[in-house]
Amino acid sequence: MAPRKLAAGNWKMNGDLAALAELDLLREAHPEPGCEVLICPPALLIHPMKARLGAHATAVGGQDCHANASGAHTGDISASQLKDAGATYVILGHSERRADHGETDADVAAKAAAAHGAELTAIICVGETEAQRDAGETLAVIGAQLAGSLPEGASAANTVIAYEPVWAIGTGRTPTEAQIAEVHAFMRERIQDRVGDADEARLLYGGSVKPANAAEIFALPHVDGALVGGASLKAADFGAIISALEAAR
Ligand SMILES: O=C(CO)COP(=O)(O)O
């Protein structure tokens, strides 16, 4: 069976309680989405977002979690705390976390194991820098990140992979269709021995996805949805991306 398509929004460090009004617009436009919809707001907004969504099918997720279950880790949030607040997903190893907080593949794998332990689905992000792509290292970089960031026990059910080229995030630039297709086919093959049935795993593309390019990206083989940053903040844009995913394949 083909994996259920996923439109995931990453609000990053944007939004406040007033911004939750966007959800009302999204609910009205997509009362019963034909794909899975997820929004990952700042952790403080997880609980109120879940409450605002009510019975709507949109899932809510975190943007990071600590590898430990609890303890003396000032400023950190555990996977079970995300779960308690209403999250069912958590983004891990985003390139902004890797760059700003020095997160390594081993850190990401430990966090993903903690997420799985709390029954959260981990969205593990991988992606090359522009210098790595120019040097012809893209597949080697992605392969190493996948090998190091997926924990023991990862499965197609509890793990989503997001391919986010660092140079495409927030820049308005995207890889060519052939480049996205090449990386996604490579990822599908690479995770086979890690997740059991790779055909069931969701592989997302992220990096400057917007209403104008969503349909082309979703038509590519092995692209099961998107991880959307800036365009997830406004219901009109995110709704158009959801519509494109509903219409795909
Ligand atoms: O980093 C991203 C999602 O996690 C992508 O961000 P943009 O869609 O703003 O490029």
The ligand as an ORCA input file, in Angstrom:
! r2SCAN-3c Opt
* xyz 0 1
  O      12.799     24.308      6.810
  C      11.728     24.139      6.248
  C      10.687     23.301      6.844
  O      11.165     22.573      7.927
  C      11.432     24.778      4.950
  O      11.276     26.133      5.168
  P      10.706     27.063      3.972
  O       9.468     26.343      3.450
  O      10.401     28.365      4.620
  O      11.777     27.115      2.936
*
